[in-house]
Amino acid sequence: MKSKKGQEAVTHTHTHTHTHTHTNRKEKGITLIALIITVILLLILAGVAINFVLRRKWNIKKCRVRSR
């Protein structure tokens, strides 16, 4: 096989060895802490959203009773 400049193109294959890097305990601990903080924040946001919706429904019912 010739390339554009007239030189032979060399084809070759690569063999890759995959090495698995083991994370140390500190990195795993940070990941676990990040997961726990994320779950806590999601629970707080869900609580605020549910509280907002329930109060709004209660206020709508209260206004309907007053208007009758």
N, CA, C and O atoms as a Tinker XYZ file with bonds, in Angstrom:
   272  protein
     1  N      0.844000   -1.160000    0.000000    73     2
     2  CA     0.000000    0.000000    0.000000    64     1     3
     3  C      0.900000    1.238000    0.000000    63     2     4     5
     4  O      1.831000    1.324000    0.801000    81     3
     5  N      0.636000    2.176000   -0.873000    73     3     6
     6  CA     1.433000    3.390000   -0.989000    64     5     7
     7  C      0.643000    4.582000   -0.475000    63     6     8     9
     8  O     -0.565000    4.668000   -0.700000    81     7
     9  N      1.305000    5.495000    0.208000    73     7    10
    10  CA     0.653000    6.717000    0.654000    64     9    11
    11  C      0.753000    7.758000   -0.438000    63    10    12    13
    12  O      1.308000    7.474000   -1.500000    81    11
    13  N      0.230000    8.966000   -0.212000    73    11    14
    14  CA     0.202000   10.024000   -1.214000    64    13    15
    15  C      1.605000   10.438000   -1.651000    63    14    16    17
    16  O      1.791000   10.790000   -2.816000    81    15
    17  N      2.576000   10.409000   -0.783000    73    15    18
    18  CA     3.924000   10.859000   -1.088000    64    17    19
    19  C      4.788000    9.754000   -1.683000    63    18    20    21
    20  O      5.985000    9.953000   -1.889000    81    19
    21  N      4.215000    8.622000   -1.954000    73    19    22
    22  CA     4.970000    7.536000   -2.552000    64    21    23
    23  C      5.650000    6.637000   -1.539000    63    22    24    25
    24  O      6.326000    5.684000   -1.928000    81    23
    25  N      5.495000    6.905000   -0.266000    73    23    26
    26  CA     6.105000    6.057000    0.754000    64    25    27
    27  C      5.115000    4.954000    1.123000    63    26    28    29
    28  O      3.901000    5.138000    1.038000    81    27
    29  N      5.639000    3.840000    1.522000    73    27    30
    30  CA     4.764000    2.740000    1.908000    64    29    31
    31  C      4.122000    3.028000    3.257000    63    30    32    33
    32  O      4.780000    3.456000    4.205000    81    31
    33  N      2.838000    2.782000    3.312000    73    31    34
    34  CA     2.120000    2.948000    4.570000    64    33    35
    35  C      2.209000    1.649000    5.350000    63    34    36    37
    36  O      2.020000    0.565000    4.797000    81    35
    37  N      2.490000    1.762000    6.599000    73    35    38
    38  CA     2.630000    0.585000    7.449000    64    37    39
    39  C      1.358000    0.420000    8.256000    63    38    40    41
    40  O      0.919000    1.353000    8.929000    81    39
    41  N      0.781000   -0.735000    8.193000    73    39    42
    42  CA    -0.384000   -1.023000    9.018000    64    41    43
    43  C      0.051000   -1.939000   10.142000    63    42    44    45
    44  O      0.832000   -2.868000    9.937000    81    43
    45  N     -0.450000   -1.675000   11.305000    73    43    46
    46  CA    -0.103000   -2.513000   12.446000    64    45    47
    47  C     -1.272000   -2.545000   13.416000    63    46    48    49
    48  O     -2.149000   -1.682000   13.386000    81    47
    49  N     -1.269000   -3.512000   14.238000    73    47    50
    50  CA    -2.330000   -3.647000   15.231000    64    49    51
    51  C     -1.758000   -3.383000   16.614000    63    50    52    53
    52  O     -0.571000   -3.591000   16.867000    81    51
    53  N     -2.614000   -2.929000   17.485000    73    51    54
    54  CA    -2.220000   -2.671000   18.859000    64    53    55
    55  C     -2.899000   -3.673000   19.773000    63    54    56    57
    56  O     -4.078000   -3.990000   19.611000    81    55
    57  N     -2.162000   -4.148000   20.698000    73    55    58
    58  CA    -2.783000   -4.951000   21.753000    64    57    59
    59  C     -2.739000   -4.119000   23.018000    63    58    60    61
    60  O     -1.682000   -3.643000   23.430000    81    59
    61  N     -3.889000   -3.952000   23.620000    73    59    62
    62  CA    -3.991000   -3.129000   24.823000    64    61    63
    63  C     -4.230000   -4.018000   26.028000    63    62    64    65
    64  O     -5.061000   -4.927000   26.008000    81    63
    65  N     -3.496000   -3.735000   27.047000    73    63    66
    66  CA    -3.766000   -4.420000   28.314000    64    65    67
    67  C     -4.465000   -3.414000   29.212000    63    66    68    69
    68  O     -4.033000   -2.269000   29.346000    81    67
    69  N     -5.523000   -3.850000   29.807000    73    67    70
    70  CA    -6.301000   -2.976000   30.674000    64    69    71
    71  C     -5.883000   -3.207000   32.113000    63    70    72    73
    72  O     -5.950000   -4.320000   32.633000    81    71
    73  N     -5.458000   -2.145000   32.727000    73    71    74
    74  CA    -5.120000   -2.246000   34.141000    64    73    75
    75  C     -6.209000   -1.545000   34.934000    63    74    76    77
    76  O     -6.645000   -0.449000   34.581000    81    75
    77  N     -6.624000   -2.163000   35.962000    73    75    78
    78  CA    -7.658000   -1.599000   36.813000    64    77    79
    79  C     -6.980000   -0.896000   37.977000    63    78    80    81
    80  O     -6.233000   -1.504000   38.745000    81    79
    81  N     -7.253000    0.379000   38.090000    73    79    82
    82  CA    -6.689000    1.105000   39.217000    64    81    83
    83  C     -7.644000    0.986000   40.388000    63    82    84    85
    84  O     -8.843000    1.232000   40.264000    81    83
    85  N     -7.114000    0.622000   41.475000    73    83    86
    86  CA    -7.932000    0.471000   42.675000    64    85    87
    87  C     -7.962000    1.805000   43.409000    63    86    88    89
    88  O     -6.925000    2.409000   43.683000    81    87
    89  N     -9.166000    2.245000   43.717000    73    87    90
    90  CA    -9.284000    3.490000   44.460000    64    89    91
    91  C     -9.007000    3.208000   45.920000    63    90    92    93
    92  O     -9.378000    2.161000   46.452000    81    91
    93  N     -8.365000    4.139000   46.542000    73    91    94
    94  CA    -8.085000    3.927000   47.957000    64    93    95
    95  C     -9.313000    4.267000   48.786000    63    94    96    97
    96  O    -10.302000    4.780000   48.261000    81    95
    97  N     -9.250000    3.988000   50.048000    73    95    98
    98  CA   -10.406000    4.171000   50.929000    64    97    99
    99  C    -10.847000    5.627000   51.008000    63    98   100   101
   100  O    -12.035000    5.914000   51.156000    81    99
   101  N     -9.899000    6.535000   50.910000    73    99   102
   102  CA   -10.236000    7.951000   51.016000    64   101   103
   103  C    -11.144000    8.366000   49.863000    63   102   104   105
   104  O    -12.124000    9.079000   50.079000    81   103
   105  N    -10.834000    7.933000   48.648000    73   103   106
   106  CA   -11.660000    8.268000   47.489000    64   105   107
   107  C    -13.034000    7.620000   47.588000    63   106   108   109
   108  O    -14.036000    8.244000   47.239000    81   107
   109  N    -13.094000    6.386000   48.055000    73   107   110
   110  CA   -14.385000    5.725000   48.235000    64   109   111
   111  C    -15.209000    6.435000   49.293000    63   110   112   113
   112  O    -16.424000    6.573000   49.152000    81   111
   113  N    -14.552000    6.886000   50.351000    73   111   114
   114  CA   -15.235000    7.605000   51.417000    64   113   115
   115  C    -15.825000    8.915000   50.923000    63   114   116   117
   116  O    -16.943000    9.278000   51.286000    81   115
   117  N    -15.072000    9.618000   50.097000    73   115   118
   118  CA   -15.577000   10.876000   49.544000    64   117   119
   119  C    -16.776000   10.600000   48.656000    63   118   120   121
   120  O    -17.749000   11.354000   48.684000    81   119
   121  N    -16.725000    9.548000   47.878000    73   119   122
   122  CA   -17.845000    9.195000   47.014000    64   121   123
   123  C    -19.073000    8.855000   47.848000    63   122   124   125
   124  O    -20.180000    9.276000   47.511000    81   123
   125  N    -18.902000    8.117000   48.906000    73   123   126
   126  CA   -20.019000    7.754000   49.779000    64   125   127
   127  C    -20.602000    8.992000   50.447000    63   126   128   129
   128  O    -21.821000    9.133000   50.542000    81   127
   129  N    -19.744000    9.879000   50.904000    73   127   130
   130  CA   -20.227000   11.115000   51.528000    64   129   131
   131  C    -20.991000   11.950000   50.513000    63   130   132   133
   132  O    -22.039000   12.509000   50.837000    81   131
   133  N    -20.479000   12.042000   49.286000    73   131   134
   134  CA   -21.169000   12.808000   48.241000    64   133   135
   135  C    -22.542000   12.213000   47.955000    63   134   136   137
   136  O    -23.504000   12.952000   47.745000    81   135
   137  N    -22.643000   10.900000   47.944000    73   135   138
   138  CA   -23.920000   10.234000   47.708000    64   137   139
   139  C    -24.903000   10.525000   48.845000    63   138   140   141
   140  O    -26.074000   10.814000   48.596000    81   139
   141  N    -24.437000   10.451000   50.064000    73   139   142
   142  CA   -25.297000   10.710000   51.219000    64   141   143
   143  C    -25.786000   12.158000   51.211000    63   142   144   145
   144  O    -26.964000   12.417000   51.454000    81   143
   145  N    -24.884000   13.100000   50.932000    73   143   146
   146  CA   -25.276000   14.511000   50.886000    64   145   147
   147  C    -26.296000   14.744000   49.782000    63   146   148   149
   148  O    -27.256000   15.490000   49.975000    81   147
   149  N    -26.100000   14.116000   48.632000    73   147   150
   150  CA   -27.043000   14.266000   47.522000    64   149   151
   151  C    -28.421000   13.744000   47.900000    63   150   152   153
   152  O    -29.428000   14.391000   47.612000    81   151
   153  N    -28.477000   12.593000   48.536000    73   151   154
   154  CA   -29.765000   12.024000   48.943000    64   153   155
   155  C    -30.453000   12.926000   49.964000    63   154   156   157
   156  O    -31.661000   13.149000   49.883000    81   155
   157  N    -29.693000   13.439000   50.917000    73   155   158
   158  CA   -30.273000   14.329000   51.933000    64   157   159
   159  C    -30.840000   15.588000   51.282000    63   158   160   161
   160  O    -31.947000   16.013000   51.610000    81   159
   161  N    -30.086000   16.185000   50.362000    73   159   162
   162  CA   -30.573000   17.385000   49.679000    64   161   163
   163  C    -31.837000   17.100000   48.869000    63   162   164   165
   164  O    -32.759000   17.916000   48.846000    81   163
   165  N    -31.880000   15.958000   48.213000    73   163   166
   166  CA   -33.086000   15.600000   47.455000    64   165   167
   167  C    -34.286000   15.404000   48.373000    63   166   168   169
   168  O    -35.401000   15.793000   48.024000    81   167
   169  N    -34.073000   14.812000   49.530000    73   167   170
   170  CA   -35.164000   14.636000   50.492000    64   169   171
   171  C    -35.661000   15.980000   51.010000    63   170   172   173
   172  O    -36.865000   16.182000   51.165000    81   171
   173  N    -34.740000   16.895000   51.276000    73   171   174
   174  CA   -35.148000   18.226000   51.741000    64   173   175
   175  C    -35.954000   18.937000   50.657000    63   174   176   177
   176  O    -36.999000   19.522000   50.940000    81   175
   177  N    -35.467000   18.885000   49.414000    73   175   178
   178  CA   -36.191000   19.525000   48.312000    64   177   179
   179  C    -37.571000   18.903000   48.112000    63   178   180   181
   180  O    -38.543000   19.613000   47.852000    81   179
   181  N    -37.657000   17.592000   48.233000    73   179   182
   182  CA   -38.954000   16.918000   48.091000    64   181   183
   183  C    -39.897000   17.350000   49.216000    63   182   184   185
   184  O    -41.081000   17.583000   48.975000    81   183
   185  N    -39.384000   17.457000   50.431000    73   183   186
   186  CA   -40.207000   17.893000   51.551000    64   185   187
   187  C    -40.727000   19.306000   51.362000    63   186   188   189
   188  O    -41.890000   19.587000   51.651000    81   187
   189  N    -39.877000   20.191000   50.881000    73   187   190
   190  CA   -40.301000   21.571000   50.638000    64   189   191
   191  C    -41.362000   21.610000   49.544000    63   190   192   193
   192  O    -42.362000   22.317000   49.672000    81   191
   193  N    -41.150000   20.857000   48.473000    73   191   194
   194  CA   -42.112000   20.844000   47.365000    64   193   195
   195  C    -43.455000   20.279000   47.804000    63   194   196   197
   196  O    -44.498000   20.829000   47.451000    81   195
   197  N    -43.449000   19.191000   48.568000    73   195   198
   198  CA   -44.699000   18.583000   49.044000    64   197   199
   199  C    -45.419000   19.548000   49.986000    63   198   200   201
   200  O    -46.637000   19.706000   49.909000    81   199
   201  N    -44.668000   20.184000   50.864000    73   199   202
   202  CA   -45.248000   21.155000   51.791000    64   201   203
   203  C    -45.901000   22.309000   51.020000    63   202   204   205
   204  O    -47.001000   22.741000   51.364000    81   203
   205  N    -45.235000   22.798000   49.996000    73   203   206
   206  CA   -45.768000   23.890000   49.182000    64   205   207
   207  C    -47.079000   23.484000   48.504000    63   206   208   209
   208  O    -48.047000   24.244000   48.511000    81   207
   209  N    -47.104000   22.290000   47.921000    73   207   210
   210  CA   -48.305000   21.814000   47.220000    64   209   211
   211  C    -49.456000   21.613000   48.201000    63   210   212   213
   212  O    -50.587000   22.008000   47.917000    81   211
   213  N    -49.181000   21.006000   49.344000    73   211   214
   214  CA   -50.240000   20.757000   50.316000    64   213   215
   215  C    -50.803000   22.058000   50.883000    63   214   216   217
   216  O    -52.014000   22.179000   51.062000    81   215
   217  N    -49.946000   23.021000   51.165000    73   215   218
   218  CA   -50.430000   24.319000   51.662000    64   217   219
   219  C    -51.281000   25.015000   50.604000    63   218   220   221
   220  O    -52.303000   25.623000   50.924000    81   219
   221  N    -50.866000   24.926000   49.370000    73   219   222
   222  CA   -51.621000   25.582000   48.296000    64   221   223
   223  C    -53.008000   24.945000   48.159000    63   222   224   225
   224  O    -54.005000   25.652000   48.007000    81   223
   225  N    -53.072000   23.612000   48.213000    73   223   226
   226  CA   -54.376000   22.940000   48.134000    64   225   227
   227  C    -55.252000   23.325000   49.321000    63   226   228   229
   228  O    -56.454000   23.539000   49.164000    81   227
   229  N    -54.651000   23.415000   50.514000    73   227   230
   230  CA   -55.411000   23.774000   51.706000    64   229   231
   231  C    -55.949000   25.197000   51.578000    63   230   232   233
   232  O    -57.094000   25.466000   51.944000    81   231
   233  N    -55.118000   26.117000   51.054000    73   231   234
   234  CA   -55.560000   27.504000   50.874000    64   233   235
   235  C    -56.685000   27.596000   49.848000    63   234   236   237
   236  O    -57.601000   28.402000   50.011000    81   235
   237  N    -56.631000   26.786000   48.797000    73   235   238
   238  CA   -57.698000   26.790000   47.779000    64   237   239
   239  C    -59.001000   26.306000   48.402000    63   238   240   241
   240  O    -60.055000   26.900000   48.171000    81   239
   241  N    -58.942000   25.233000   49.190000    73   239   242
   242  CA   -60.149000   24.728000   49.862000    64   241   243
   243  C    -60.696000   25.753000   50.830000    63   242   244   245
   244  O    -61.910000   25.933000   50.918000    81   243
   245  N    -59.828000   26.427000   51.555000    73   243   246
   246  CA   -60.223000   27.438000   52.524000    64   245   247
   247  C    -60.930000   28.604000   51.812000    63   246   248   249
   248  O    -61.939000   29.109000   52.304000    81   247
   249  N    -60.411000   29.021000   50.675000    73   247   250
   250  CA   -61.024000   30.117000   49.925000    64   249   251
   251  C    -62.387000   29.704000   49.367000    63   250   252   253
   252  O    -63.308000   30.520000   49.322000    81   251
   253  N    -62.523000   28.444000   48.942000    73   251   254
   254  CA   -63.811000   27.972000   48.418000    64   253   255
   255  C    -64.878000   27.999000   49.518000    63   254   256   257
   256  O    -66.022000   28.381000   49.270000    81   255
   257  N    -64.501000   27.598000   50.719000    73   255   258
   258  CA   -65.456000   27.582000   51.835000    64   257   259
   259  C    -65.875000   29.009000   52.169000    63   258   260   261
   260  O    -67.050000   29.246000   52.449000    81   259
   261  N    -64.965000   29.949000   52.148000    73   259   262
   262  CA   -65.281000   31.343000   52.454000    64   261   263
   263  C    -66.188000   31.962000   51.400000    63   262   264   265
   264  O    -67.029000   32.798000   51.730000    81   263
   265  N    -66.033000   31.569000   50.141000    73   263   266
   266  CA   -66.802000   32.194000   49.070000    64   265   267
   267  C    -68.246000   31.703000   49.038000    63   266   268   269
   268  O    -69.076000   32.316000   48.367000    81   267
   269  N    -68.566000   30.647000   49.723000    73   267   270
   270  CA   -69.939000   30.102000   49.712000    64   269   271
   271  C    -70.822000   30.850000   50.606000    63   270   272
   272  O    -72.005000   30.528000   50.716000    81   271
